[in-house]
Amino acid sequence: MKEIEASIEDLLGQLSLEEKVAMCHAQSKFSTPGVARLGIPEIWMSDGPHGVRGEINWDNWGYAGWTNDSITAFPALTCLAATFNPELSHSYGSSLGEEARYRKKDVLLGPGVNIYRTPLNGRNFEYMGEDPFLASEMVVPYIQGVQQNGVAACVKHFALNNQEKWRNYVDVQVSDRALHEIYLPAFKAAVERGNVWAVMGSYNKFRGQYCSHHELLINTILKGDWAFDGVVITDWGSAHDTREAALYGLDMEMGTGTDGLTTTLTNAYDNYYLANPFLELLKSGEVPEEVLDDKVRRILRLMFRTNMNPDRGMGRMNNQEHLDVARKVASEGMVLLKNQEQFFPLDPDKEMTIAVIGENATRSMTQGGGSSELKARVEVSPLEGLRQRFPRATILHSQGYSSGPSVYGRVEPAPYDADSLKQEALAIASKADIVLFIGGLNKSHLQDCEGGDRENLRLPFEQDNLIKDILKVTKDVGVVLISGNAVSMPW
């Protein structure tokens, strides 16, 4: 460690003011520049907490169209938390870290540990539940598993990002006791026990100040009380002021504009808050150079832990061990709410007719949802899994209801007639020995999705009414909900 700190000081002394400032802000959607003349590499980041996201274009949010960036899709963190299994959390993090390393990523933007302040938060599926102790116990091994691969975990969103609607404007008010007993424990565990190397600031304000450059949260608590020695990174576009970003703990600014260098200079990387405007404050003496040097020390320390660490492995991707971990998390994270007359488990050797009803029986759950969207190499649908599991059964399928396509930021209309789908579902239900209704939420806007909250707790697309109508046809019904959040169940 002493050798690394000495190397950091040596490099710091060789960097110009302009080179140091450049290291504090993005050069593309997911990278920051290095300094080629000194052998300092770029830093490459990637979403997300459930799998390494497909490759994004340099200057915009479009996918780059690579053919070699399909990965293992891991269950959402709410499912991981529901396993109550810290050892499995370590396996999850280790597997994910291997995939990130293989994809040549230095920072993995996760895990998320914001507390479920409301069950309507569209992003709850990305977090480790509503209990501070459980989240704390599960986040530590996850981080350790990721970072043993020489990839930095970036715990997020610090702090109090507990809703998506108006997330860029809301000013959260909580007491000191609630802050420290409910909303900060998992972050504290990530820093003090998990030794996380990066922390992502959140979009919202807390007590009137934006959280990504916050005097109390970052300077006093994170870097002071908890002695965090890593890097504070913005969420994409969460910086708002050069002076506050400089003085209140922000180290790396990402995603302030969506255009990069393509269509306008307004949001070009050199115009970020921690870019040329920061340089001007430094040259005028309004901000002392020691402030910049602290940021660069942290960035260099991150590099010595990741892309300037000669001993880190090469990583692995899409291997059977990772698929096994994903399946184990999924199976241990399932929750059986009610098993009337021992309906489950079904006998795989029994000859019977099973009616599988519901869009979620076939819908992809890796696409959509915002930054957690994945490009999975393998995704087994419930219908496909049932057909493999019950080879002697006759399996009938009806969609039953319809949602629109997965689109971030808006709701697309359903393409099919709802009544026709319902009548078809009721027809096959009447012919079957048992019915498995497979519904819940999906990754579309206003469901399990970043950028918006749910409007209510009901199952969308009239699923409640469909279940009630199926129960009029037969009582032999098992309801399987695929959901990253709470739902009401009036039936």
Summary of the structure (lengths in Angstrom):
residues: 491
radius of gyration: 24.0
end to end distance: 59.8
largest distance: 81.1
contacts: 1723
relative contact order: 0.13
helix: 37%
strand: 13%
